[in-house]
Amino acid sequence: MANKKAIDCIKKDDLIVIGGAGGFIAGALTRYFKDQGFTRIRAIDKKPLPEWYQVVEGVENLCMDLSHEENSIIACRGAKEVYNLAADMGGMGFIEKFRIECLRSVLINTHMIEAANRAGAERYFFSSSACAYNVELQKDPNVRALKESDAYPAMSERGYGWEKLISEMFCEEYWAERGMKTAIARFHNVYGPYGTWDGGREKAPAAICRKVIEAKDSGDLKIDIWGTGEQTRSFMYIDDCVLGIDMIMHCDDLIATPINLGSSELVAINKLADYAEEIGGVKLEREHDLDAPQGVAGRNSDNTFIKEVLGWEPDLSFREGLERTYKWIEQQYNDRKAGKRTVS
């Protein structure tokens, strides 16, 4: 089937609303739609505008907390399409320590999907996560790839994963009961430039890149790895992610149907560190912190379904994407040392 995108389905002056636009993925999505020529984009995030990762010129930017009903109503007013990527989340260190904050993100989706429906939006996108999958299936680093049906019987990751699973149900029921077209993508570890790289919310690719850069700069040629380093994940580059969001949102065969959006390339954390050292031109002594948050032993995306429906899957190699990310983080690191403003 032909891959439809927003440019094929809505007019250039239809209003697109993007929640969480001060963050990594939603910020990239905002720029993506702006580059496609859409002229009415409303971007919302609770952070003050100077703290947004990307501020896209010509976009209506609102600083509001979407966990409050009245703000969601304002955000969705007049929307043709609503993309909800707003959530309190971060890397494994954050989601294991702050489960209540992660769970409270259910308020955002509850208010946003109702506001979108009342506003007459034609389509609604929800950013779910591979953390919704049954953790009992992820105890081996040599894990089999997770297919969409593996979310049940339900045993999601505590906090963050359960919030995602219940919010998926909201999307399914708004289609079944109210006829609003919803889309649900289960993200698998998105990384790339303009993402969090420091401060505690960063994910493994950014954290490892930063640690390599810090070690080179300090001359202390050591790196700490959380866990044994044998944990495995798949990592999806940001450009593949935003393209996938667009195609999933506009595929009528995927209405109210959870689908994996991730790379199927399985990478061990130790291999990630190998790549980062290679890119940085350095070899570091590794110290493994076995008490640090590690998450599940292994997780990978089974892309059978997305290839069947869309004839496409995220395909940028991890090594290439990591090199692009490393160079961006290195520039951010150097800019910070020079006293310039950087993405945190």
LUMKE-183248 format. One record per atom (N, C-alpha, C): residue in three letters; x, y, z. Coordinates in steps of 0.05 Angstrom, whole numbers, plus 32768, in hexadecimal, padded with zeros to 4 digits. Layout:
LUMKE-183248
ALAXYZ...
This chain:
LUMKE-183248
MET80117FE88000MET800080008000MET801280198000ALA8007802F7FF6ALA801680487FF6ALA801780548012ASN802F805E8019ASN8032806A8033ASN802780878033LYS8011808B8040LYS800680A68042LYS801280B58059LYS801580CF8055LYS802080E0806ALYS800D80F8806DALA801381098080ALA800281208085ALA7FFE8131806CILE80138133805DILE801381448045ILE7FFF813A8030ASP7FF881208032ASP7FE481148020ASP7FC88115802BCYS7FC5811B8045CYS7FAB81178052CYS7F9E8131805CILE7FAE81458062ILE7FA2815E806DILE7FAE8176805ELYS7FA0818C8061LYS7FA981A48053LYS7FBF81B28062LYS7FCF81C18053LYS7FE781CE805FLYS7FDF81E28075ASP7FC681EC8074ASP7FBE82008089ASP7FAC81F3809EASP7FA981D9809EASP7F9B81CC80B4ASP7FAD81CD80CDLEU7FA081CF80E5LEU7FAE81D280FDLEU7FB881B78108ILE7FD281B4810CILE7FDF819D8118ILE7FE781A58134VAL7FDF81958148VAL7FE7819A8164VAL7FFA8185816DILE8010818D817AILE8025817A8183ILE802A817F81A0GLY8023816C81B1GLY8029816D81CDGLY8045816381D4GLY8052817081E6GLY806D816881EEGLY8083817381DBALA807C818981CDALA808D819381B7ALA80A7819F81C1GLY80A981A481DBGLY80C381AE81E6GLY80D6819781EAGLY80CE817F81E6GLY80DF816781EAGLY80EC815E81D0PHE80F9814781D2PHE8109813D81BCPHE80F9813481A4ILE80E7812081A7ILE80DA81158190ILE80C581288185ALA80B581348196ALA80A08147818DALA80AC81608181GLY80C38168818BGLY80D1817F817FGLY80DA81798163ALA80E48161815FALA80EC81588144ALA80D481558132LEU80BD814C813DLEU80A58149812DLEU809A81648125THR809C81788136THR80948193812FTHR80A4819E8118ARG80BE819A8119ARG80CF81A38102ARG80C9819480E9TYR80C3817A80ECTYR80BC816980D5TYR80A4817480C6PHE808F817A80D5PHE8076818480C8PHE807B81A080BDLYS808A81B080CBLYS809081CB80C0LYS809F81C980A6ASP80B281B680A4ASP80C181B2808BASP80B081A78075GLN8099819A807CGLN808781908068GLN807581A6805DGLY807781BD8068GLY806881D4805EGLY804E81DA806DPHE804981CD8083PHE803181D38093PHE803481EE80A1THR801F81FE809FTHR8021821A80A7THR8014821F80C2ARG8004820C80CCARG7FF7821080E6ARG7FFE81F980F9ILE801281FD8109ILE801B81E9811CILE801A81F68138ARG800C81E8814AARG800C81F28166ARG801C81DE8177ALA803281E88182ALA804481D88192ALA804181DF81AFILE803E81CA81C0ILE803981CE81DDILE804D81BF81EEASP805781CC8203ASP806781BE8217ASP806681CE8231LYS806981C08247LYS806781CE8261LYS808181DD8268LYS809781D6825BLYS80B081E48261LYS80AF82018256PRO80BD82148263PRO80C0822E8257PRO80CD822D823CLEU80C5823E822ALEU80CF823D820ELEU80EE823C820CPRO80FD824B821CPRO811A824A821APRO8125822E8220GLU8116821D822CGLU811F82028233GLU811781ED821FTRP810881F4820ATRP810081E181F6TRP811981D881E6TYR811981BF81DETYR812F81B481CFTYR813281C081B4GLN811B81C581A7GLN811A81D2818DGLN810281E6818DVAL810781FE8184VAL80F182118180VAL80F082168162VAL80DB820E8156VAL80D882108139VAL80CB822A8131GLU80D88238811FGLU80CE82538117GLU80B482508108GLY80A18263810EGLY808782638100GLY80738250810CVAL807882468124VAL806682338131VAL805A8242814AGLU8040823C814FGLU803482478167GLU803D8236817FASN804C82428191ASN8057823481A8ASN8049823C81C1LEU803E822881D0LEU8030822D81E9LEU803D821E8200CYS8041822C8216CYS804D821F822DCYS803782198241MET802F82008241MET801881F78252MET801D81DA825BASP801381D48273ASP801481B9827EASP7FFA81AA8274LEU7FFE81978263LEU7FE781898257LEU7FDB81748269SER7FE581718281SER7FD881608295SER7FC0816D82A1HIS7FBC8187829BHIS7FA4819682A4HIS7F908197828EGLU7F7781908294GLU7F62818E8280GLU7F5E81A88270GLU7F5E81BF827EGLU7F5981D88271GLU7F6E81DF825CASN7F8781D78262ASN7F9D81DC824FASN7F9A81CA8236SER7F9281B1823ASER7F8E819F8223SER7F7781AA8211ILE7F6381B5821DILE7F4D81C0820CILE7F5781D781FBILE7F6781E98207ILE7F7381FF81F8ILE7F8581F481E2ALA7F9581E181E9ALA7FA981D681D6ALA7F9B81CA81BDCYS7F8581BC81C1CYS7F7981AD81ABCYS7F6481BD819BARG7F5E81D581A4ARG7F4981E58197ARG7F5081EA8179GLY7F3E81E18168GLY7F4181E5814BGLY7F5381D1813DALA7F5C81BD814BALA7F7081AA8140ALA7F648197812BLYS7F7381938116LYS7F6C817E8103LYS7F798164810BGLU7F9281658115GLU7FA0814E811EGLU7FAE81558138VAL7FAF8142814BVAL7FBC81468165VAL7FD0812F8169TYR7FE98137816FTYR7FFE81248175TYR800681288192ASN8000811481A3ASN8007811581BFASN8021810681C5LEU8036811581C8LEU8050810A81D0LEU8059811581EBALA8047812381F9ALA804E812F8213ALA804D81198229ALA806381198239ALA80658105824FALA807C810D8260ASP807B81058279ASP80928107828BASP80A180EC8288MET80B980ED827DMET80C780D48278MET80E580DB8274GLY80F580C68271GLY811180C9826CGLY811D80AD8268GLY813780AB826DGLY81448091826AGLY813D807F8282MET814A80678283MET814480548297MET8148805F82B3GLY815C806F82B7GLY8161807B82D1GLY814A808B82DBPHE813C809982C8PHE812580A982D0PHE810C809982D4ILE8105808782C1ILE80EC807982C3ILE80EB806482D9GLU8102805B82E2GLU8102804882F9GLU810080578314LYS810A80708314LYS810A807F832DLYS80F180908331PHE80E58099831BPHE80CE80AB831DPHE80B5809F8310ARG80AC8089831CARG8095807B8310ARG807B808A8313ILE8078809A8328ILE806080A9832CILE805D80BE8316GLU807380CD8311GLU807380E182FCGLU806B80D482E1CYS807780BD82DCCYS807180AF82C3CYS805380A782C1LEU8049809D82D7LEU802C809582D8LEU801A80AD82D4ARG802280C482DFARG801180DB82DDARG800D80E682C0SER801E80DC82AESER801A80E48292SER800080DA8287VAL7FF380C78295VAL7FD980BE828CVAL7FC580D5828CLEU7FC980E9829DLEU7FB88100829DLEU7FBA81108283ILE7FD281118278ILE7FD58120825FILE7FC581138249ASN7FC880F98245ASN7FBA80EC822FASN7F9C80EC8234THR7F9380E9824DTHR7F7780E98254THR7F6A8103824BHIS7F77811A8252HIS7F6C8134824BHIS7F6F813A822EMET7F8681338222MET7F8B813A8206MET7F79812B81F3ILE7F74811281F7ILE7F64810381E4ILE7F47810C81E6GLU7F3D811281FEGLU7F22811D8201GLU7F20813881F5ALA7F34814981F9ALA7F33816481EDALA7F35816381CFALA7F45815181C4ALA7F47814E81A7ALA7F2D8144819BASN7F20813281A9ASN7F068128819FASN7EF1813E81A0ARG7EEF814D81B5ARG7EDC816281B7ARG7EE1817881A3ALA7EFB817C819DALA7F0281918189ALA7EFD8189816DGLY7EF681708169GLY7EF08166814EGLY7F09815E813EALA7F1F8158814BALA7F37814F813DALA7F318135812FGLU7F3C81338117GLU7F37811B8107GLU7F498104810FARG7F62810A8118ARG7F7580F5811FARG7F8480FC8138TYR7F8B80E88148TYR7F9980EC8161TYR7FAF80D78163PHE7FC880E08168PHE7FDE80CE816BPHE7FE880CD8188PHE7FED80B48191PHE7FF880B081ACPHE801380A281AASER802780AE81B8SER804180A281B8SER8043808E81D0SER8041807581C9SER8044806081DESER8061805781DESER8067804181EBSER8082803881EFSER8085801A81F0ALA809C801081EAALA80A27FF481EDALA80A27FEC820ACYS80A27FFF821CCYS80A07FF98239CYS80847FEE8240ALA80717FEF822DALA80577FE48232ALA80577FC58230TYR806D7FBA8225TYR806D7F9D8221TYR80727F8E823BASN806A7F75823BASN806C7F638252ASN80897F5F8259VAL80917F678271VAL80AD7F668279VAL80B77F49827CGLU80A47F36827FGLU80AC7F1A8282GLU80B87F0F8268LEU80B37F1D8252LEU80BE7F158238LEU80D97F228232GLN80E47F318246GLN80FC7F418240GLN81127F3C8255LYS81147F23825DLYS81287F1C8272LYS81427F118267ASP81447F0F824DASP815C7F048241ASP81677F19822DPRO81827F1F822EPRO818D7F31821BPRO81897F2881FEASN81877F0E81FAASN81837F0381DFASN81657F0081DAVAL81567F1481E2VAL81397F1481E1VAL812F7F1181C4ARG81197F0381C1ARG810C7F0381A7ARG80FE7F1E81A3ALA80FC7F27818BALA80F07F418185ALA80D37F40818ELEU80CA7F578199LEU80AF7F5981A4LEU809B7F61818ELYS80867F51818BLYS80717F588178LYS805A7F658188GLU80497F728179GLU80347F838186GLU80237F74819ASER801D7F5B8195SER800C7F4B81A7SER80197F4481C1ASP80337F4981C3ASP80427F4281DCASP803C7F5581F3ALA802C7F6981EFALA80257F7B8205ALA80117F6D8218TYR80057F57820FTYR7FF27F48821FTYR7FF97F2A8220PRO7FF67F1D8237PRO7FEB7F278250PRO7FFD7F3D825BALA7FF07F528266ALA7FFD7F6A826EALA800F7F678287MET80287F708284MET803B7F72829AMET804F7F878292SER80467F9F828FSER80577FB58285SER806B7FBE8299GLU807F7FCE828FGLU80937FD982A1GLU80847FEB82B5ARG808C7FE982CEARG807E7FF882E3ARG807E801682DEGLY8068802382E3GLY8067804082DFGLY8063804782C2TYR8078804D82B5TYR807880578299TYR806980448286GLY806F802A8287GLY806380178275GLY804580148278TRP803C80138292TRP802080118297TRP8010802A828EGLU801C80418291GLU800F80598287GLU800B80588269LYS801F804E825BLYS801D804C823ELYS800780388236LEU800680228244LEU7FF2800D823CLEU7FD680178241ILE7FD080248257ILE7FB5802E825CILE7FAE80448249SER7FC180558242SER7FBC806A822FSER7FB6805F8213GLU7FC38049820CGLU7FBD803C81F3GLU7F9F803481F2MET7F95802A8209MET7F798022820BMET7F6780398206PHE7F6E80518210PHE7F5E8068820APHE7F5B806D81ECCYS7F72806B81DFCYS7F71806F81C2CYS7F60805A81B3GLU7F61804281BCGLU7F51802D81B0GLU7F33803281B5GLU7F2C803B81CDGLU7F10803E81D3GLU7F04805881C6TYR7F14806D81C3TYR7F0A808581B6TYR7F04807F8198TRP7F11806C818CTRP7F0A80648171TRP7EF180528172ALA7EF1803F8184ALA7EDA802C8185ALA7EC08039818DGLU7EC1804C81A0GLU7EA9805781AAGLU7EA18072819DARG7EB680828196ARG7EB0809D818CARG7EB980A2816FGLY7EC6808E8163GLY7ECD80908147GLY7EE480A38140MET7EF480AA8154MET7F0B80BB814EMET7F2380AA8146LYS7F2F80B18130LYS7F4680A18126LYS7F5E80A68137THR7F6780918144THR7F7F80938155THR7F958082814AALA7FAE808A8151ALA7FC6807B8149ALA7FD780778161ILE7FE3805F8163ILE7FF38057817BILE800D804B8172ALA802380588178ALA803E804E8171ALA804D8047818AARG8058802F818CARG8068802781A3ARG8086802C819BPHE8090804281A6PHE80AC804A81A0PHE80C0803781ADHIS80D58032819FHIS80EC802381A9HIS8105803581A9ASN810B804081C1ASN8124804F81C5ASN812C806181AEVAL8121807981AEVAL8127808C8199VAL813F809D81A2TYR815180A3818FTYR816980B28195TYR817080C4817EGLY818280D68182GLY818C80E8816DGLY819181048177PRO819A81168165PRO819F8132816CPRO8186813F8177TYR818A81548187TYR817581648194TYR8166815381A9GLY8173813F81B4GLY8168812F81CAGLY8176813581E4THR816B812B81FATHR8177812E8214THR8192811E8214TRP81A7812B821ETRP81C1811E821FTRP81CF8121823AASP81C2812E824DASP81CD81328267ASP81B78138827BGLY81BC81348295GLY81A9813D82A9GLY8199812782B6GLY819A810E82ACGLY818B80F982B9GLY817480ED82A9ARG816A80FB8295ARG815480F18285ARG815E80E5826BGLU817880E78265GLU818280DD824BGLU818180BF8249LYS817E80B58231LYS817E8098822CLYS819A808E8225ALA819D80748223ALA81B780688221ALA81C98073820BPRO81C0807681F2PRO81D2808081DDPRO81DE809B81E4ALA81CD80AD81EDALA81D780C881F4ALA81E980C7820DALA81E280B78220ALA81F280B58239ALA820E80AA8233ILE820F80958223ILE82298089821DILE823A809D820CCYS822E80AA81F9CYS823D80BE81E9CYS824880D381FBARG823880DE820DARG824180F3821FARG825880E98231LYS825680D1823BLYS826B80C7824CLYS828580C3823EVAL828480BB8224VAL829C80B88214VAL82A980D48210ILE829880E78209ILE82A181038205ILE82AE810E821EGLU82A1810A8235GLU82AB8114824EGLU82C681078255ALA82C880ED8250ALA82E180DF8256ALA82F880E98246LYS82F380EE822CLYS830780F9821ALYS831081158224ASP82FC8125822BASP830281408233ASP83128142824DSER830A81308260SER83178131827ASER83328123827BGLY833681108268GLY834E81008269GLY834C80E8827BASP833580E6828AASP833080CE829BASP832380B9828ALEU833280A8827ELEU832880968269LEU8319807E8274LYS830480848282LYS82F2806F828DLYS82D580768287ILE82C580618286ILE82A880658282ILE829880528293ASP8283805C82A0ASP8272804A82AFASP825B8041829EILE82568027829FILE823F801B8290ILE822B801082A4TRP8212801782A1TRP81FE800D82B3TRP81F87FF082ADGLY81FC7FDF82C2GLY81F87FC282BEGLY82107FB582B1THR820B7F9D82A8THR82217F8D829CTHR82287F978280GLY82167FA68274GLY821A7FAF8258GLY82107F9A8244GLU82067F84824EGLU81FB7F6F823CGLU81DE7F748236GLN81D17F878243GLN81B67F8E823DGLN81B47F968220THR819E7F8E8213THR819B7F9481F6THR81827FA581F2ARG81837FB681DDARG816D7FC781D5ARG816F7FCC81B7SER81597FD581ABSER815A7FE08190SER81577FFF8193PHE8164800D8181PHE8164802B8183PHE815C80368168MET814880498168MET813E80558150MET81468072814DTYR815180798136TYR815A80948131TYR814280A6812EILE814480BF8137ILE812E80D28138ILE812180D6811DASP813080D78107ASP812480DC80EDASP811280C680E5ASP811A80AD80EBASP8108809680E5ASP80EF809880F6CYS80F280A1810FCYS80DB80A38121CYS80C680B68117VAL80CD80CF810FVAL80B980E28107VAL80AC80DA80EDLEU80BB80CE80DBLEU80AF80C480C2LEU809B80AE80C9GLY80A2809C80DBGLY8090808680E3GLY8077809180F0ILE807980A58101ILE806180B1810DILE804E80BB80F8ASP805880C980E4ASP804880D480CFASP803980BD80C0MET804780A880B8MET803B809380A9MET8027808380BAILE802D807E80D3ILE801B806F80E4ILE8001807F80E9MET8004809980EEMET7FED80AB80F3MET7FDA80AB80DBHIS7FE480A880C3HIS7FD380AB80ABHIS7FCD8091809CCYS7FD0807B80AACYS7FCA8061809FCYS7FAF805780ABASP7F9B8055809CASP7F80804D80A6ASP7F80803080AFASP7F93802080A5ASP7F95800480AEASP7FA0800280CALEU7FAA801880D5LEU7FB6801880F0LEU7FA680288104ILE7F8E802E80FEILE7F7E803E8111ILE7F7A802E812BALA7F80803B8142ALA7F7D802F815CALA7F8C8014815FTHR7FA280118151THR7FB17FF88151THR7FCE7FFD8159PRO7FD67FF48171PRO7FF17FF88179PRO80057FEB8166ILE801B7FF98160ILE802F7FEF814EILE804A7FF78157ASN805D7FE58154ASN80797FEB815AASN808480008147LEU809280138153LEU80A280268143LEU80BE8026814FGLY80CF80168142GLY80EA8014814CGLY80FB80048138SER81158006813CSER81287FF6812CSER81277FD98136SER812D7FC78124SER81307FAB812BSER814D7FA3812FGLU815F7FB6812FGLU817C7FB18133GLU81817FAF8151LEU81877F98815BLEU818C7F948177LEU81A97F9A817EVAL81AC7FAB8193VAL81C77FB5819AVAL81CB7FB281B8ALA81E17FA581C0ALA81E87FA381DDALA81F47FBE81E6ILE81F17FC581FFILE81FC7FDE820AILE821A7FDE8207ASN82277FC8820BASN82447FC78207ASN824C7FCD81EALYS823B7FC481D7LYS82417FCA81BBLYS823C7FE881B6LEU82287FF381C2LEU8223801081C0LEU823C801F81C9ALA8247801781E0ALA8260802481EAALA8277802081D6ASP8279800881CAASP828E800481B6ASP828B8018819FTYR8273801C8195TYR826E802F817FTYR8276804B8188ALA826E805381A0ALA8273806F81A9ALA8291807381ACGLU82A0805F81B6GLU82BD806281B8GLU82C98064819CGLU82C08054818AGLU82CA8054816FGLU82C6806F8162ILE82AE807A8165ILE82A88094815AILE82B980AA8167GLY82BD80A78181GLY82CD80BB8190GLY82EB80B7818DGLY82F380A18181GLY830F809C817EGLY831E80978198VAL8312808881AAVAL831E808481C4VAL8316806881CELYS8326805D81E0LYS831F804481EDLYS831F8049820BLEU830A80418218LEU830680488234LEU8305802E8246GLU830E8031825EGLU830B801C8272GLU82EE801C827CARG82E28005827CARG82C580048284ARG82C17FFB82A0GLU82B0800982AEGLU82A8800382C9GLU828A7FFE82C9HIS82827FE682D1HIS82667FDF82D0HIS82587FE382EBASP82437FF382EBASP82347FF88303ASP821C7FE68304LEU821F7FD08313LEU820A7FBC8313LEU81F27FC48324ASP81F47FDA8333ASP81DD7FE38343ASP81CD7FF98335ALA81D68002831EALA81C880178310ALA81AF800C8302PRO819B801D82FCPRO8184801482EDPRO818B800882D2GLN817F7FF182CCGLN81867FE382B3GLN816E7FDD82A2GLY81567FDE82ADGLY813F7FD6829DGLY813F7FB98297VAL81307FB18283VAL812E7F95827BVAL81487F8C826EALA814C7F72826DALA81657F678262ALA81677F6B8244GLY81517F698236GLY81527F6C8219GLY81377F74820EARG81387F8581F9ARG811F7F8E81ECARG81257F9581CFASN81157F8A81BDASN81197F8F81A1ASN80FE7F918193SER80FD7F9F817CSER80E47FA4816ESER80E07F8F8158ASP80CA7F818159ASP80C27F708143ASP80B47F81812EASN80BF7F858117ASN80B47F978103ASN80A47F8A80EDTHR809C7F7180F2THR808C7F6280DETHR80737F7280D7PHE80657F7C80EBPHE804B7F8980E7PHE804E7FA480D8ILE80617FB480E0ILE80647FCE80D2ILE806D7FCB80B6LYS807D7FB780B0LYS80867FB28094LYS806E7FA78084GLU805E7F988090GLU80467F8D8082GLU80327FA3807BVAL802E7FB5808EVAL80197FCA808AVAL80247FE2807ALEU803C7FEB8081LEU804780048075LEU805B7FFE805FGLY80657FE6805EGLY807B7FE0804BGLY80947FEF8052TRP80987FF4806CTRP80AF80058075TRP80B57FFE8092GLU80CE80048099GLU80D6800280B5GLU80EE801580BAPRO80F2801E80D2PRO810A802F80D8PRO8123801F80D0ASP8135802C80C1ASP814B801C80B6ASP8166802980B7LEU8169804180C3LEU8183804D80C5LEU8194803C80D9SER81AC803480D1SER81BC802380E2SER81C3803280FCPHE81C580238111PHE81CB8030812BPHE81E7803D812BARG81FA8031811EARG8215803C811EARG821580588110GLU8206805B80FAGLU8205807480ECGLU81F6808980FDGLY81DF80818108GLY81D080948118GLY81DF809D8131LEU81EE808A813DLEU81FD80918155LEU821380A5814FGLU821F80A28138GLU823580B58130GLU822980D1812DARG821280D48121ARG820580EE811EARG81FF80F9813ATHR81F580E8814CTHR81EE80F08167THR820680F88177TYR821B80E98175TYR823480EE8184TYR823F810A817CLYS8240810F8162LYS824B81298159LYS823A81408163TRP821F813D8164TRP820E8152816FTRP82138156818DILE82148140819CILE8219814381B9ILE8234814F81BEGLU8248814781AEGLU8263815381B2GLU8262817181AEGLN8253817B819AGLN825081978196GLN824281A581ADGLN822D819881B7GLN821F81A281CFGLN823281A481E7TYR8241818F81EBTYR8254818E8201TYR826881A581FFASN827381A981E8ASN828781BF81E4ASN827A81DA81E7ASP826181DD81DDASP825381F681E0ASP824E81FD81FDARG824681E8820DARG824181ED8229ARG825B81F68237LYS827181E98230LYS828B81F1823CLYS8292820E8235ALA82898217821EALA828E82328215ALA827A82468220GLY8267823C8230GLY8253824E823CGLY823B8254822BLYS823782448216LYS822082498204LYS82098239820EARG81F082418206ARG81D88233820DARG81D7821881FDTHR81CF8203820BTHR81CE81E981FETHR81B481DB8205VAL81AD81C681F6VAL819781B481FDVAL81A181A38214SER819281A08229SER819B81918240SER81968173823D
